[in-house]
Amino acid sequence: MSHAPGPAEPGTTSRPRSYRSGIGTLKNGATQLLGISKVATRLGPKQIKDELQIAKLEMKDKGVKLGIGAAFVVAGLVFLLLAVIALVVAAVAGLSKVMEAWLAALLIAVLFLVILAVLALIGLLKIKAQLPLKPESAIFGLLYDVGVAKEGSDYTATRVRREMREKQEAKQREKDEESRRRRAGEAPEVPQPSQDQLEQRTKARRDHLKSLRDDLGQQARTIRSTATGLVGKTKHDARSAPDRARSAASGFASNAQDPEALRLRWKPLAVLAVSLGTAAVFLARLLKRR
């Protein structure tokens, strides 16, 4: 889709026929530049949003493939577990030479349970210390700085925490509503486009943005060329003004010295004056009779 009125050679100067046409061209070019900028501003965020959506879908696809790979790793870990079990059985069999078999198995099981409990407790404490998994201090500082920039000292830390808590509650309500709709079998309000649809849409929008960028450059060159032409025309008219004045003065003087030219110029005016006078006299007499 093109917004340019017509192609213009780069590096050339378009001299307008008159100042009115030149100013009109400049106004038209500025209007089209503004329109192109508005369209590009509207399409840019949509393009970025779809690109992020494509990235999300690609990460999801890679996650599925990573899950398949993780399944094979888990299968290997199962066999590793079986090997560990075999080693434990061998250890129990070895200890049964010096004590009862059931006592040897019980001691090894208790040892494993103690190790498991210690490791699980340490892991839970470390995970709990990091929840929720987001940079809360950085987010709090960023929101606080933005609020201070907007409202000054009226924006307090308590207000930041309250707004963050309200946003979190709103997100939780949205999640609960979405899960309720899924359980009820309701379709989502806005169907999500597939990756192929997103790629087609972003490709079409990218082509549109390319066209807008080309038109923007074309309009800028046209405006620059027209402005240069107006400046050149002004300089040319200023330089040629004395010559035109002398030419007009000499033409008037030559006509004044030529009786035939004067007669041809004034004869129609004299006929018009006589006609108007006769019409006025006739109209006056007609009014007097009435």
GROMACS elastic network, one bead per residue, 0.5 to 0.9 nm:
[ bonds ]
;  ai    aj funct       b0    kb
    1   208     6  0.67796   500
    1   211     6  0.63918   500
    1   212     6  0.77619   500
    2     5     6  0.83901   500
    2   208     6  0.89881   500
    2   211     6  0.63326   500
    2   212     6  0.70764   500
    2   214     6  0.84939   500
    2   215     6  0.64148   500
    3     6     6  0.88411   500
    3    32     6  0.70410   500
    3    33     6  0.89444   500
    3    35     6  0.87969   500
    3    36     6  0.74714   500
    3   211     6  0.84939   500
    3   212     6  0.74565   500
    3   215     6  0.59227   500
    3   216     6  0.83751   500
    3   219     6  0.86676   500
    4     7     6  0.73686   500
    4    29     6  0.85572   500
    4    32     6  0.77104   500
    4   214     6  0.88976   500
    4   215     6  0.55103   500
    4   216     6  0.80743   500
    4   218     6  0.67466   500
    4   219     6  0.64032   500
    5    29     6  0.89218   500
    5   219     6  0.84426   500
    6   218     6  0.86148   500
    7   218     6  0.72940   500
    7   222     6  0.89155   500
    8    12     6  0.79666   500
    8    14     6  0.89378   500
    8   218     6  0.73036   500
    8   221     6  0.78449   500
    8   222     6  0.69612   500
    9    12     6  0.59898   500
    9    13     6  0.88651   500
    9   221     6  0.87460   500
   10    13     6  0.86793   500
   10   218     6  0.85332   500
   10   221     6  0.68754   500
   10   222     6  0.87645   500
   10   225     6  0.88686   500
   11   221     6  0.81639   500
   11   225     6  0.80476   500
   12   221     6  0.89408   500
   12   225     6  0.66487   500
   13   222     6  0.85835   500
   13   224     6  0.81151   500
   13   226     6  0.67511   500
   13   227     6  0.86433   500
   13   228     6  0.64292   500
   13   229     6  0.58897   500
   14   222     6  0.78318   500
   14   224     6  0.89348   500
   14   225     6  0.52364   500
   14   226     6  0.52604   500
   14   227     6  0.83669   500
   14   228     6  0.75358   500
   14   229     6  0.54115   500
   14   230     6  0.85633   500
   15    18     6  0.86708   500
   15    22     6  0.79182   500
   15   225     6  0.76985   500
   15   226     6  0.62241   500
   15   227     6  0.84044   500
   15   228     6  0.75030   500
   15   230     6  0.62923   500
   15   231     6  0.87952   500
   15   232     6  0.74058   500
   15   233     6  0.68895   500
   16    19     6  0.69609   500
   16    20     6  0.86305   500
   16    21     6  0.62973   500
   16    22     6  0.51491   500
   16    23     6  0.89224   500
   16    25     6  0.86464   500
   16   226     6  0.68271   500
   16   229     6  0.62866   500
   16   230     6  0.65977   500
   16   233     6  0.77909   500
   17    20     6  0.84603   500
   17    21     6  0.66913   500
   17    22     6  0.74047   500
   17   233     6  0.87244   500
   18    21     6  0.53739   500
   18    22     6  0.62385   500
   18    23     6  0.86815   500
   18   230     6  0.84128   500
   18   233     6  0.84203   500
   19    22     6  0.50070   500
   19    23     6  0.60525   500
   19    24     6  0.84019   500
   19   230     6  0.69209   500
   19   233     6  0.83861   500
   19   234     6  0.86421   500
   20    23     6  0.52568   500
   20    24     6  0.60390   500
   20    25     6  0.85631   500
   21    25     6  0.60721   500
   21    26     6  0.86176   500
   22    25     6  0.50805   500
   22    26     6  0.62842   500
   22    27     6  0.86993   500
   22   226     6  0.63405   500
   22   227     6  0.75928   500
   22   229     6  0.80837   500
   22   230     6  0.64721   500
   23    26     6  0.50216   500
   23    27     6  0.61690   500
   23    28     6  0.85475   500
   23   226     6  0.84598   500
   23   227     6  0.84724   500
   23   230     6  0.83633   500
   24    27     6  0.51002   500
   24    28     6  0.60652   500
   24    29     6  0.84914   500
   25    28     6  0.50808   500
   25    29     6  0.60374   500
   25    30     6  0.85167   500
   25   222     6  0.85043   500
   25   223     6  0.74771   500
   25   226     6  0.72091   500
   26    29     6  0.51057   500
   26    30     6  0.60890   500
   26    31     6  0.85554   500
   26   222     6  0.82611   500
   26   223     6  0.56337   500
   26   224     6  0.87488   500
   26   226     6  0.68448   500
   26   227     6  0.73231   500
   27    30     6  0.51088   500
   27    31     6  0.61072   500
   27    32     6  0.86322   500
   27   223     6  0.88265   500
   28    31     6  0.51043   500
   28    32     6  0.62202   500
   28    33     6  0.85662   500
   29    32     6  0.51470   500
   29    33     6  0.60694   500
   29    34     6  0.85989   500
   29   219     6  0.57896   500
   29   220     6  0.75818   500
   29   222     6  0.72316   500
   29   223     6  0.60407   500
   30    34     6  0.61924   500
   30    35     6  0.86474   500
   30   219     6  0.79299   500
   30   220     6  0.84442   500
   30   223     6  0.76069   500
   31    34     6  0.51362   500
   31    35     6  0.62567   500
   31    36     6  0.86872   500
   32    36     6  0.60591   500
   32    37     6  0.84481   500
   32   215     6  0.89529   500
   32   216     6  0.82982   500
   32   219     6  0.73861   500
   33    36     6  0.51679   500
   33    37     6  0.60943   500
   33    38     6  0.86213   500
   33   215     6  0.83316   500
   33   216     6  0.61157   500
   33   219     6  0.65154   500
   33   220     6  0.75901   500
   34    37     6  0.50961   500
   34    38     6  0.62097   500
   34    39     6  0.87473   500
   35    38     6  0.51296   500
   35    39     6  0.63062   500
   35    40     6  0.86464   500
   36    39     6  0.51733   500
   36    40     6  0.61282   500
   36    41     6  0.84984   500
   36   212     6  0.61817   500
   36   213     6  0.82154   500
   36   215     6  0.76775   500
   36   216     6  0.66264   500
   37    40     6  0.51079   500
   37    41     6  0.60020   500
   37    42     6  0.85707   500
   37   212     6  0.82300   500
   37   216     6  0.78852   500
   38    41     6  0.50352   500
   38    42     6  0.61968   500
   38    43     6  0.86726   500
   39    42     6  0.51021   500
   39    43     6  0.61569   500
   39    44     6  0.85282   500
   39   209     6  0.87238   500
   39   212     6  0.80484   500
   40    43     6  0.51144   500
   40    44     6  0.58746   500
   40   208     6  0.88424   500
   40   209     6  0.65150   500
   40   212     6  0.69353   500
   40   213     6  0.82833   500
   41    44     6  0.53953   500
   41    45     6  0.72736   500
   42    45     6  0.65071   500
   42    46     6  0.71787   500
   43    46     6  0.52874   500
   43    47     6  0.61072   500
   43    48     6  0.87551   500
   43   205     6  0.72840   500
   43   208     6  0.88151   500
   43   209     6  0.75974   500
   44    47     6  0.51585   500
   44    48     6  0.63342   500
   44    49     6  0.86773   500
   44   205     6  0.89048   500
   44   209     6  0.81893   500
   45    48     6  0.50767   500
   45    49     6  0.60646   500
   45    50     6  0.86372   500
   46    49     6  0.50413   500
   46    50     6  0.62208   500
   46    51     6  0.85574   500
   46   202     6  0.87292   500
   46   205     6  0.88316   500
   47    50     6  0.52681   500
   47    51     6  0.61434   500
   47    52     6  0.86625   500
   47   201     6  0.86473   500
   47   202     6  0.60993   500
   47   205     6  0.69417   500
   47   206     6  0.76621   500
   48    51     6  0.50252   500
   48    52     6  0.61941   500
   48    53     6  0.85956   500
   48   202     6  0.89206   500
   49    52     6  0.51877   500
   49    53     6  0.62594   500
   49    54     6  0.87430   500
   50    54     6  0.61421   500
   50    55     6  0.85551   500
   50   198     6  0.63035   500
   50   199     6  0.81625   500
   50   201     6  0.81559   500
   50   202     6  0.66738   500
   51    54     6  0.50384   500
   51    55     6  0.62193   500
   51    56     6  0.86214   500
   51   198     6  0.79461   500
   51   199     6  0.82178   500
   51   202     6  0.72710   500
   52    56     6  0.61579   500
   52    57     6  0.86772   500
   53    57     6  0.62657   500
   53    58     6  0.86033   500
   53   195     6  0.81752   500
   53   198     6  0.77662   500
   54    57     6  0.50974   500
   54    58     6  0.61102   500
   54    59     6  0.85587   500
   54   194     6  0.87887   500
   54   195     6  0.60528   500
   54   196     6  0.89538   500
   54   198     6  0.66252   500
   54   199     6  0.72756   500
   55    58     6  0.50433   500
   55    59     6  0.61277   500
   55    60     6  0.85389   500
   56    59     6  0.51136   500
   56    60     6  0.61701   500
   56    61     6  0.86893   500
   57    61     6  0.61762   500
   57    62     6  0.85697   500
   57   194     6  0.84007   500
   57   195     6  0.65678   500
   58    61     6  0.50528   500
   58    62     6  0.61476   500
   58    63     6  0.84347   500
   58   195     6  0.81672   500
   59    63     6  0.59518   500
   59    64     6  0.86359   500
   60    64     6  0.63315   500
   60    65     6  0.87623   500
   61    64     6  0.51567   500
   61    65     6  0.64509   500
   61    66     6  0.86358   500
   62    65     6  0.50294   500
   62    66     6  0.60134   500
   62    67     6  0.84407   500
   63    67     6  0.60197   500
   63    68     6  0.86696   500
   64    68     6  0.64298   500
   64    69     6  0.87996   500
   65    68     6  0.51017   500
   65    69     6  0.64285   500
   65    70     6  0.86044   500
   66    70     6  0.60161   500
   66    71     6  0.85687   500
   67    71     6  0.61507   500
   67    72     6  0.88559   500
   68    71     6  0.50760   500
   68    72     6  0.67746   500
   68    73     6  0.89149   500
   69    72     6  0.53320   500
   69    73     6  0.65048   500
   69    74     6  0.88098   500
   70    74     6  0.61158   500
   70    75     6  0.85657   500
   71    74     6  0.50115   500
   71    75     6  0.62210   500
   71    76     6  0.86846   500
   72    76     6  0.63276   500
   72    77     6  0.86684   500
   73    76     6  0.50477   500
   73    77     6  0.62373   500
   73    78     6  0.87198   500
   74    78     6  0.62152   500
   74    79     6  0.88068   500
   75    78     6  0.50860   500
   75    79     6  0.66684   500
   75    80     6  0.87535   500
   76    79     6  0.52501   500
   76    80     6  0.62756   500
   76    81     6  0.86798   500
   77    81     6  0.60520   500
   77    82     6  0.85501   500
   78    82     6  0.62996   500
   78    83     6  0.86712   500
   79    83     6  0.62335   500
   79    84     6  0.86552   500
   80    84     6  0.62572   500
   80    85     6  0.86350   500
   81    85     6  0.61626   500
   81    86     6  0.85854   500
   82    86     6  0.62149   500
   82    87     6  0.86772   500
   83    86     6  0.50255   500
   83    87     6  0.63060   500
   83    88     6  0.86901   500
   84    88     6  0.61829   500
   84    89     6  0.86178   500
   85    89     6  0.61682   500
   85    90     6  0.85487   500
   86    89     6  0.50731   500
   86    90     6  0.62157   500
   86    91     6  0.86672   500
   87    91     6  0.61788   500
   87    92     6  0.86450   500
   88    92     6  0.61582   500
   88    93     6  0.85074   500
   88   105     6  0.85160   500
   88   108     6  0.78978   500
   89    92     6  0.50628   500
   89    93     6  0.61124   500
   89    94     6  0.85658   500
   89   105     6  0.81238   500
   90    93     6  0.50243   500
   90    94     6  0.61767   500
   90    95     6  0.87233   500
   91    94     6  0.50061   500
   91    95     6  0.62225   500
   91    96     6  0.85465   500
   91   104     6  0.84610   500
   91   105     6  0.85537   500
   91   108     6  0.84998   500
   92    95     6  0.51272   500
   92    96     6  0.60521   500
   92    97     6  0.89741   500
   92   101     6  0.67514   500
   92   102     6  0.84993   500
   92   103     6  0.89119   500
   92   104     6  0.55248   500
   92   105     6  0.54498   500
   92   108     6  0.75536   500
   93    96     6  0.50973   500
   93    97     6  0.70628   500
   93   101     6  0.69596   500
   93   104     6  0.80680   500
   93   105     6  0.85518   500
   94    97     6  0.57512   500
   94    98     6  0.79326   500
   94   104     6  0.87556   500
   95    98     6  0.56226   500
   95    99     6  0.62782   500
   95   100     6  0.79709   500
   95   101     6  0.71840   500
   95   103     6  0.89015   500
   95   104     6  0.57389   500
   95   105     6  0.84424   500
   96   100     6  0.52753   500
   96   102     6  0.79590   500
   96   103     6  0.80302   500
   96   104     6  0.60822   500
   96   105     6  0.85113   500
   97   100     6  0.75948   500
   97   101     6  0.79231   500
   98   101     6  0.88657   500
   98   104     6  0.89567   500
   99   102     6  0.85595   500
   99   103     6  0.69220   500
   99   104     6  0.66887   500
  100   103     6  0.53171   500
  100   104     6  0.63614   500
  100   105     6  0.88657   500
  101   104     6  0.51915   500
  101   105     6  0.63339   500
  101   106     6  0.86443   500
  102   105     6  0.52064   500
  102   106     6  0.61304   500
  102   107     6  0.87063   500
  103   106     6  0.50119   500
  103   107     6  0.61833   500
  103   108     6  0.87192   500
  104   107     6  0.52756   500
  104   108     6  0.64090   500
  104   109     6  0.87070   500
  105   108     6  0.53115   500
  105   109     6  0.61632   500
  105   110     6  0.86725   500
  106   109     6  0.51079   500
  106   110     6  0.61419   500
  106   111     6  0.86067   500
  107   110     6  0.52000   500
  107   111     6  0.62315   500
  107   112     6  0.87651   500
  108   111     6  0.50830   500
  108   112     6  0.63192   500
  108   113     6  0.87072   500
  109   112     6  0.51674   500
  109   113     6  0.61964   500
  109   114     6  0.87119   500
  110   113     6  0.50503   500
  110   114     6  0.62163   500
  110   115     6  0.86966   500
  111   114     6  0.52804   500
  111   115     6  0.63681   500
  111   116     6  0.86616   500
  112   115     6  0.51672   500
  112   116     6  0.60625   500
  112   117     6  0.86011   500
  113   116     6  0.50024   500
  113   117     6  0.60841   500
  113   118     6  0.86439   500
  114   117     6  0.51753   500
  114   118     6  0.62749   500
  114   119     6  0.87002   500
  115   118     6  0.52912   500
  115   119     6  0.62323   500
  115   120     6  0.85451   500
  116   119     6  0.53179   500
  116   120     6  0.59895   500
  116   121     6  0.85070   500
  117   120     6  0.51844   500
  117   121     6  0.60736   500
  117   122     6  0.86603   500
  118   121     6  0.52749   500
  118   122     6  0.63223   500
  118   123     6  0.86769   500
  119   122     6  0.52404   500
  119   123     6  0.61349   500
  119   124     6  0.86258   500
  120   123     6  0.51161   500
  120   124     6  0.60757   500
  120   125     6  0.85918   500
  121   124     6  0.52279   500
  121   125     6  0.62238   500
  121   126     6  0.87211   500
  122   125     6  0.52832   500
  122   126     6  0.63283   500
  122   127     6  0.87200   500
  123   126     6  0.52465   500
  123   127     6  0.61501   500
  123   128     6  0.85202   500
  124   127     6  0.51486   500
  124   128     6  0.59492   500
  124   129     6  0.84896   500
  125   128     6  0.51945   500
  125   129     6  0.61957   500
  125   130     6  0.89127   500
  126   129     6  0.51908   500
  126   130     6  0.66491   500
  127   130     6  0.53186   500
  127   131     6  0.65408   500
  128   131     6  0.53468   500
  128   132     6  0.82422   500
  129   132     6  0.85450   500
  130   133     6  0.61689   500
  130   134     6  0.84283   500
  131   134     6  0.76833   500
  132   135     6  0.84669   500
  132   136     6  0.81622   500
  133   136     6  0.85169   500
  134   137     6  0.88613   500
  134   138     6  0.89622   500
  134   139     6  0.84224   500
  135   138     6  0.54369   500
  135   139     6  0.61746   500
  135   140     6  0.85572   500
  136   139     6  0.51021   500
  136   140     6  0.59142   500
  136   141     6  0.84587   500
  137   140     6  0.50742   500
  137   141     6  0.60656   500
  137   142     6  0.85222   500
  138   141     6  0.51263   500
  138   142     6  0.60651   500
  138   143     6  0.85933   500
  139   142     6  0.51164   500
  139   143     6  0.61215   500
  139   144     6  0.84084   500
  140   143     6  0.53007   500
  140   144     6  0.60005   500
  140   145     6  0.85724   500
  140   157     6  0.86028   500
  140   160     6  0.71528   500
  140   161     6  0.76853   500
  140   164     6  0.82494   500
  141   144     6  0.50126   500
  141   145     6  0.60600   500
  141   146     6  0.86029   500
  142   145     6  0.51657   500
  142   146     6  0.62309   500
  142   147     6  0.86135   500
  143   146     6  0.51526   500
  143   147     6  0.61166   500
  143   148     6  0.85838   500
  143   160     6  0.69182   500
  143   164     6  0.89223   500
  144   147     6  0.51392   500
  144   148     6  0.61318   500
  144   149     6  0.85828   500
  144   155     6  0.76330   500
  144   156     6  0.76579   500
  144   157     6  0.68055   500
  144   159     6  0.89491   500
  144   160     6  0.62462   500
  145   148     6  0.51163   500
  145   149     6  0.61175   500
  145   150     6  0.86676   500
  146   149     6  0.50950   500
  146   150     6  0.63157   500
  146   151     6  0.87081   500
  147   150     6  0.51193   500
  147   151     6  0.59452   500
  147   152     6  0.72360   500
  147   154     6  0.88759   500
  147   155     6  0.59209   500
  147   156     6  0.83931   500
  147   160     6  0.81261   500
  148   151     6  0.52735   500
  148   153     6  0.62686   500
  148   154     6  0.76026   500
  148   155     6  0.56464   500
  148   156     6  0.80675   500
  149   152     6  0.58092   500
  150   155     6  0.84721   500
  151   154     6  0.59643   500
  151   155     6  0.59812   500
  152   155     6  0.61076   500
  153   156     6  0.70104   500
  155   158     6  0.85410   500
  155   159     6  0.67551   500
  155   160     6  0.77809   500
  156   159     6  0.53213   500
  156   160     6  0.65778   500
  157   160     6  0.50237   500
  157   161     6  0.63779   500
  157   162     6  0.86675   500
  158   161     6  0.52205   500
  158   162     6  0.62007   500
  158   163     6  0.86756   500
  159   162     6  0.50160   500
  159   163     6  0.61144   500
  159   164     6  0.85213   500
  160   163     6  0.52343   500
  160   164     6  0.61514   500
  160   165     6  0.85837   500
  161   164     6  0.50860   500
  161   165     6  0.60943   500
  161   166     6  0.85898   500
  162   165     6  0.50914   500
  162   166     6  0.61568   500
  162   167     6  0.86483   500
  163   166     6  0.50264   500
  163   167     6  0.61516   500
  163   168     6  0.85638   500
  164   167     6  0.51583   500
  164   168     6  0.61922   500
  164   169     6  0.86634   500
  165   168     6  0.50717   500
  165   169     6  0.61993   500
  165   170     6  0.86328   500
  166   169     6  0.50797   500
  166   170     6  0.61490   500
  166   171     6  0.86517   500
  167   170     6  0.50320   500
  167   171     6  0.62022   500
  167   172     6  0.85860   500
  168   171     6  0.51375   500
  168   172     6  0.62001   500
  168   173     6  0.86834   500
  169   172     6  0.50041   500
  169   173     6  0.61982   500
  169   174     6  0.86586   500
  170   173     6  0.50889   500
  170   174     6  0.62701   500
  170   175     6  0.87027   500
  171   174     6  0.50490   500
  171   175     6  0.62290   500
  171   176     6  0.86236   500
  172   175     6  0.50581   500
  172   176     6  0.61565   500
  172   177     6  0.85874   500
  173   176     6  0.50287   500
  173   177     6  0.61024   500
  173   178     6  0.85387   500
  174   177     6  0.50799   500
  174   178     6  0.60968   500
  174   179     6  0.85798   500
  175   178     6  0.50661   500
  175   179     6  0.61158   500
  175   180     6  0.84986   500
  176   179     6  0.51523   500
  176   180     6  0.61009   500
  176   181     6  0.86840   500
  177   180     6  0.50087   500
  177   181     6  0.62447   500
  177   182     6  0.86523   500
  178   181     6  0.51362   500
  178   182     6  0.62490   500
  178   183     6  0.86875   500
  178   188     6  0.80466   500
  179   182     6  0.50210   500
  179   183     6  0.61878   500
  179   184     6  0.85628   500
  180   183     6  0.51402   500
  180   184     6  0.61431   500
  180   185     6  0.85967   500
  180   186     6  0.86711   500
  181   185     6  0.60538   500
  181   186     6  0.50485   500
  181   187     6  0.73644   500
  181   188     6  0.76668   500
  182   185     6  0.50355   500
  182   186     6  0.59255   500
  182   187     6  0.75379   500
  182   188     6  0.82202   500
  183   186     6  0.77314   500
  186   189     6  0.87673   500
  187   190     6  0.85071   500
  187   191     6  0.80543   500
  188   191     6  0.60110   500
  188   192     6  0.85385   500
  193   196     6  0.81295   500
  193   197     6  0.59721   500
  193   198     6  0.64025   500
  194   197     6  0.52326   500
  194   198     6  0.62419   500
  194   199     6  0.86843   500
  195   198     6  0.50299   500
  195   199     6  0.61180   500
  195   200     6  0.86129   500
  196   199     6  0.51115   500
  196   200     6  0.61814   500
  196   201     6  0.85311   500
  197   200     6  0.51537   500
  197   201     6  0.60587   500
  197   202     6  0.85425   500
  198   201     6  0.50442   500
  198   202     6  0.60248   500
  198   203     6  0.84469   500
  199   202     6  0.51679   500
  199   203     6  0.60267   500
  199   204     6  0.86293   500
  200   203     6  0.51155   500
  200   204     6  0.62547   500
  200   205     6  0.86168   500
  201   204     6  0.52517   500
  201   205     6  0.61643   500
  201   206     6  0.84836   500
  202   205     6  0.50057   500
  202   206     6  0.58708   500
  202   207     6  0.85559   500
  203   207     6  0.62746   500
  203   208     6  0.86371   500
  204   207     6  0.52123   500
  204   208     6  0.63044   500
  204   209     6  0.87276   500
  205   209     6  0.61354   500
  205   210     6  0.85844   500
  206   210     6  0.61868   500
  206   211     6  0.86781   500
  207   210     6  0.50101   500
  207   211     6  0.63135   500
  207   212     6  0.86583   500
  208   211     6  0.51062   500
  208   212     6  0.62006   500
  208   213     6  0.86301   500
  209   213     6  0.60754   500
  209   214     6  0.85792   500
  210   213     6  0.50999   500
  210   214     6  0.62478   500
  210   215     6  0.86175   500
  211   214     6  0.51227   500
  211   215     6  0.61251   500
  211   216     6  0.84911   500
  212   215     6  0.50261   500
  212   216     6  0.59877   500
  212   217     6  0.86603   500
  213   217     6  0.63365   500
  213   218     6  0.86014   500
  214   217     6  0.52422   500
  214   218     6  0.61595   500
  214   219     6  0.86691   500
  215   219     6  0.60333   500
  215   220     6  0.84434   500
  216   219     6  0.52528   500
  216   220     6  0.61634   500
  216   221     6  0.86695   500
  217   220     6  0.50495   500
  217   221     6  0.61894   500
  217   222     6  0.86072   500
  218   221     6  0.51762   500
  218   222     6  0.61945   500
  218   223     6  0.86960   500
  219   223     6  0.61152   500
  219   224     6  0.84943   500
  220   223     6  0.51936   500
  220   224     6  0.61119   500
  220   225     6  0.85107   500
  221   224     6  0.50687   500
  221   225     6  0.59792   500
  221   226     6  0.85104   500
  222   225     6  0.50808   500
  222   226     6  0.60461   500
  222   227     6  0.84789   500
  223   226     6  0.51297   500
  223   227     6  0.60058   500
  223   228     6  0.84654   500
  224   227     6  0.51961   500
  224   228     6  0.61287   500
  224   229     6  0.85585   500
  225   228     6  0.51357   500
  225   229     6  0.61271   500
  225   230     6  0.86819   500
  226   230     6  0.61364   500
  226   231     6  0.86274   500
  227   230     6  0.50742   500
  227   231     6  0.62864   500
  227   232     6  0.86091   500
  228   231     6  0.51450   500
  228   232     6  0.61801   500
  228   233     6  0.86065   500
  229   233     6  0.60148   500
  229   234     6  0.85026   500
  230   233     6  0.50257   500
  230   234     6  0.60822   500
  230   235     6  0.85944   500
  231   234     6  0.51427   500
  231   235     6  0.62690   500
  231   236     6  0.85926   500
  232   235     6  0.51613   500
  232   236     6  0.60711   500
  232   237     6  0.85523   500
  233   237     6  0.59783   500
  233   238     6  0.84120   500
  234   237     6  0.51607   500
  234   238     6  0.60581   500
  234   239     6  0.85952   500
  235   238     6  0.50845   500
  235   239     6  0.61892   500
  235   240     6  0.86227   500
  236   239     6  0.51624   500
  236   240     6  0.61089   500
  236   241     6  0.84778   500
  237   240     6  0.50940   500
  237   241     6  0.57965   500
  238   241     6  0.53277   500
  238   242     6  0.80400   500
  239   242     6  0.71104   500
  239   243     6  0.81334   500
  240   243     6  0.53152   500
  240   244     6  0.62703   500
  240   245     6  0.87026   500
  241   244     6  0.51775   500
  241   245     6  0.61440   500
  241   246     6  0.86638   500
  242   245     6  0.50589   500
  242   246     6  0.61571   500
  242   247     6  0.85478   500
  243   246     6  0.51681   500
  243   247     6  0.61101   500
  243   248     6  0.86181   500
  244   248     6  0.60883   500
  244   249     6  0.85160   500
  245   248     6  0.51532   500
  245   249     6  0.61030   500
  245   250     6  0.85576   500
  246   249     6  0.50759   500
  246   250     6  0.60503   500
  246   251     6  0.85032   500
  247   250     6  0.51949   500
  247   251     6  0.61276   500
  247   252     6  0.86516   500
  248   251     6  0.50931   500
  248   252     6  0.62107   500
  248   253     6  0.86231   500
  249   252     6  0.51484   500
  249   253     6  0.61558   500
  249   254     6  0.86126   500
  250   253     6  0.50363   500
  250   254     6  0.60930   500
  250   255     6  0.85846   500
  251   254     6  0.51542   500
  251   255     6  0.62018   500
  251   256     6  0.86027   500
  252   255     6  0.51503   500
  252   256     6  0.61518   500
  252   257     6  0.87263   500
  253   256     6  0.50486   500
  253   257     6  0.63131   500
  253   258     6  0.87590   500
  254   257     6  0.51816   500
  254   258     6  0.62973   500
  255   258     6  0.51176   500
  255   259     6  0.77727   500
  255   260     6  0.86043   500
  255   261     6  0.58150   500
  255   262     6  0.65867   500
  256   259     6  0.72224   500
  256   261     6  0.76681   500
  256   262     6  0.65500   500
  257   261     6  0.84617   500
  257   262     6  0.82800   500
  258   261     6  0.54083   500
  258   262     6  0.64397   500
  258   263     6  0.88004   500
  259   262     6  0.50283   500
  259   263     6  0.60563   500
  259   264     6  0.86010   500
  260   263     6  0.50624   500
  260   264     6  0.62079   500
  260   265     6  0.86163   500
  261   264     6  0.51585   500
  261   265     6  0.61471   500
  261   266     6  0.86417   500
  262   265     6  0.51247   500
  262   266     6  0.60547   500
  262   267     6  0.82575   500
  263   266     6  0.53538   500
  263   267     6  0.56607   500
  264   267     6  0.55427   500
  264   268     6  0.75025   500
  265   268     6  0.68351   500
  265   269     6  0.76202   500
  266   269     6  0.51738   500
  266   270     6  0.61920   500
  266   271     6  0.87535   500
  267   270     6  0.51457   500
  267   271     6  0.63078   500
  267   272     6  0.86687   500
  268   271     6  0.51512   500
  268   272     6  0.61896   500
  268   273     6  0.86683   500
  269   272     6  0.50629   500
  269   273     6  0.61921   500
  269   274     6  0.87416   500
  270   273     6  0.50570   500
  270   274     6  0.62376   500
  270   275     6  0.85745   500
  271   274     6  0.52339   500
  271   275     6  0.61603   500
  271   276     6  0.86434   500
  272   275     6  0.51321   500
  272   276     6  0.61841   500
  272   277     6  0.86299   500
  273   276     6  0.51868   500
  273   277     6  0.61822   500
  273   278     6  0.86881   500
  274   277     6  0.50782   500
  274   278     6  0.61551   500
  274   279     6  0.85767   500
  275   278     6  0.52131   500
  275   279     6  0.61804   500
  275   280     6  0.86262   500
  276   279     6  0.51299   500
  276   280     6  0.61836   500
  276   281     6  0.87922   500
  277   280     6  0.50932   500
  277   281     6  0.63150   500
  277   282     6  0.86670   500
  278   281     6  0.52223   500
  278   282     6  0.61692   500
  278   283     6  0.85698   500
  279   282     6  0.51834   500
  279   283     6  0.61232   500
  279   284     6  0.86516   500
  280   283     6  0.51504   500
  280   284     6  0.62044   500
  280   285     6  0.87832   500
  281   284     6  0.51188   500
  281   285     6  0.63079   500
  281   286     6  0.86409   500
  282   285     6  0.52983   500
  282   286     6  0.62298   500
  282   287     6  0.87622   500
  283   286     6  0.50989   500
  283   287     6  0.62969   500
  283   288     6  0.87875   500
  284   287     6  0.52210   500
  284   288     6  0.63490   500
  284   289     6  0.89152   500
  285   288     6  0.50967   500
  285   289     6  0.63978   500
  285   290     6  0.89005   500
  286   289     6  0.53842   500
  286   290     6  0.67057   500
  287   290     6  0.53228   500
